[in-house]
């Protein structure tokens, strides 16, 4: 007999500050002793977010690190994010608690395949979503985030062909918003494509009237059911604007830990999939508080980048920042 599909996980408002555990206090002491700053992506587990100096998206965190005097950056996220921090902070040591914390989306676009595509289409502009390796960034004309992708694509001359890598769902959403015809790389985030219309409709039925926000890495059919489609950073502002007491969040469930802290008084519902009540990225969750403690104590694993690749990858990142100002 088949199992009934799971109901979504409900996160009620926080009752108050969560006391630090002994392990969290140990991490904070090591951070001070090692002259380190801890960056945690929105999708990290709650106990890591609780000791981080900054919680946010990958690019915002990379530039936050450049603003502090600490000599060591510990990036609690996945590999490409730690690489991005190293690209823009070459003089600082960048550590990642688990080097196996990869990304299915970044893996879908090997640099060798992109180089071949560029050689076959020499006039083509490559717009790379930041969720890619340093080697892919080095081959790109400009980088984008889910928050500024439409603006970046709009800066490319209208008569120039664009290859958007590596997320085809984000690329499709950008094409709809800009009216540009984009060549889409066949990549996707395995966690976001697990959300289905059936599962999201089930969550909406259980929480009638609750607004739905979805990440643009979700499929078109899921995005169509959302009241808002936006990046994780913009989800915070969206949640603050809502008058409803209950909100449905269609992205990796770690995002809800930040939302509960920054938007108090709301109940957040983690959109389910057809198989799980709370969607988690297995790569993000490879980082644990204990691994963070060990990373600080052992001063490793450390991110190492070839300087030629790092320097080339920084150019499209800086171009994105410049284009985002206008």
N, C-alpha and C positions, 0 to 999 in steps of 0.2 A: 504494500500500500504506500503510495508516494507521500512524503512529508508535506505538511501544509507550508506555504511560503511564510517566512518570518515577518513579524510585525516590526516596524522601525523602532530603533532605540530612542527613548525620550530623555532629554537632559533638562531637569528642572533648574530654576535659578539657583545660583550659589547661595548658601546660607551665610557664608562669611569666609574670611581668609583661611586657606588650608595650612595647618601647621607643617613646618619643615620636618622631614625625616632625618635620622642620623646620617644616612648616606648623602642626602642633599646638603647637610651642613658640612660634611667632609668635602664634597665637591666645591663648595663655596670657599672653604679654607685653602684648598689646592689652587683654585683659580687665583686667589690673591697672592699666594706664594710663588706661583709660576708667571706672574705678570700676564695673565690671559684675559681674553674677553670671550664669552660664550654666546654664540649665535644659534638660535633655534628656529627652524622653519615652522610655518603654521601647522604642518602635518605631524610634528613630533609628539611623543606621548606627553601626558600632563606633567609628570614629575620632572622631565627635562625642561619643559617650558617654564616650570616653576623656579628654576635656578638660572635661567638665561638672562643675559643683560639686555638682549633685544630679541623679539619674536616678530617674524614677518615673512615676506616672500624672498626669494633667493637674491634678486638684484638689490633690493632695498637693504638687505642684511650685508651684502658685500660692501656697499658704500658706507653703511654705518660703521663697519670695521675700520674704514679709512679715517674716520673722524676721531677715533680714540687713540690714546698713546700706547696701549698695550702692545707688547712685542709679539704675542702669540694669539692667533685666532683659532678657536675650536668651533668648527662648523657642524652642528647637529642637523644633518640633512642627508642628501645623497651626493654621490661623487661629483657630478657636474657642478653642483652648487659650491662645493669646496674649491673646485677648480676656478670658478668665477671669482671667488674671493681672492684667490692667489693671483689671478690675472690683473686685478685692480689694486692689489697690495703686494707687489713683488718683493718688497724688503721685509715682509713679515712672514713668520712661520705659520703655516696653516695646517691644522690637524683635523682628522675625521675619525670619530670613535670606531667606526667599522668600515674598512676599505671595500667590503663586499656590498655596501649600500649603494647599489647601482640604480638604473632607471630603464624600464622597458622602452620608454619613448626615446631617450637618448641612444639606446642600443639599436633602435630601428634605422638609424641614419649613420652608417659607418663613413668615416672621412674618405676612404678610398672610393666608395660608390659615388659620393657627392663630387669628388674631383673628376671622376669619369663623366658624370652628367654635365659638369661645367665645361669640360674639354669638348664635348659634343655640341654644346650650345654656348659659344663664346660671348654672345651679346646679352645673355640672360642675367638678370639681377637675382641674387640669392638673399632672401629675407629669412633669417633663422630665429625661431623662437628660442628663448634663452635656455630651454630644456634640451641642451645638446652638449656634446663634448667640446673641450677647448680646441681640438683639431678641426672640428666642424665650424666653430666660430671663426677660426683663422681663415677659412675658405669662403666666408660670407661677406656680403657687401654691407649689411647692417643687421643688428640684432633687434629683437622686439620682446616685449612681455605680453601676457594676455591683456594687460590693462592699456597698453599703448599700441598694440599691433595695427589697429585700423589707421591711426595717425601716421605710423611709420610707412605702411603700404601706400598711403596717400601722398607721400613725399616722392615716390618713385615716378619718373616721367611716364605719362599715359601711354606712350608708344613703345615702352620697353617691357619685354616679357619678364614675368616674375615667377621664380620657383620658391614656394613657401615650404620650409622644412622645420621640424620633422612631423608636426602634428596635423593630420588631415582634417580633423574635426574643428580645431581652432582656425585652420586655414579656410575651411568652408564658411565658418561664421564670419570671418573677416571679409571674405568675398561678398557675402550677402550684405554686409554693412557698408562696404565701399563701392560696390558695383564693379569691382575690378575682376577680370578673369585671371585666376591664378592657377599655375600648375602646382598640384598638391603632392607632396611626398607621402607615400603610403605608410605612415607611422601613426601610432596612437598610444595613449596611456592605458595600460591594461586595467588599472583601477577605475578610471572614469568610464570606460566603455562597458563596465559591468552594470552600471545603472541602466534600467530598462523602463519604457513607458508603463508597462504593467505594474512594476514595483512602485514607481512614483505615483501612479493613480491610486494604488492601495494606500499609500501614506496620506494622500490628499483626502481619501474617503474617511480615514480614521481621524483626521484632523481638519474637518471642514472649515473653510475660511482662512486657513493658515497660508500666508504667502509663501511662494517657493522661489529660492534662488539656486541657480545652477552654474557650474563652471563651464566655460566654453570648450573644454576638452571633452565634455559629454557629447553623445551623438545628437544629430539634428532632431530626432524624434523626441529625445528627452528635453532638449533645449526648448522645443516648441510648447512644452507643458509648464515651463517656468514663467513666473512673473518678472523675473530679472535674470539676465545672464551677465556675469562679470567675474573679474579676477578675485582671488582671495582677499587682497588688500581692500578692494572696493566693497566686499561683502560686509565689512565692519560698518562702513558708513551707511550702506543699504539697511542693515539691521537697525541702526539707530533711528532711521527715518520711519520705520514701520509702526503703525498704531496697534497692530494685532499683538496679542500676548504670546502667541506660539508661531514659530517660523520653521519652515522645512529647508534644510541645507543639503544641497546635492553636490557634495565634493567629499574628499577624504575626511573622515570623521574627526581627525585631530584638530581641524579648524574650529570645531565647536568649543574646545578648551579656551581658545583665545576669545571667541565670541562671548562666552559666559562671563569672562573677566571684564571685558570692555563694554559689554552691553548688558548691564545688570537688570534683573527683573523680568527677563524674557525666558520662555521655555523654548529650547531648540530641539528639533527632531532631526536625527540623522537619517537621510533618505536611505532606504534599504536597497539591496539587490534582490534578485530572485532566489539567492542562496544564503544571504547573510543579513542580519538586522542592523549592521553597522559597518560600513565599508572602510577597510583599512588597507594601506599600501604596505605590502610585505617588505619592501626595500626600506621605506622610511622607518619601519618598526625594528629594523636590525640594530639601530642605535638604541641603547638602553642606558639608564642612569649608571649602572655598574660599569659599562664600557666607557662612559664619559669620565667616570672617576679614574679608571685605569689609564685612559688616554692622557689625562692631565698628569697623573703620577709618573707615567713612562715617557711623556713628551713625544708620543707617537700613537698611531701611524701618521706620517707627515705626507702632505701632497707635494709632489715634485713635478714641475713642468719644464719642458725644453724651452729655453729662453726665446728662440726664434718663433716657436708656436705661440708662446705667451704674448710676445710683442705684436704679432699679427692679429691675434684674437682681441687684443685691447682696442685696435683701430675701429672695428665695427661696433664695439660696445660704446666707445666715446662718441661715435657718429650718432648712435641712437639717442644718447643724452642730449646732444646738440639739436637734433631734429625734434626732440620732445619739448624743447623750450618755445618753439614757434607754432 
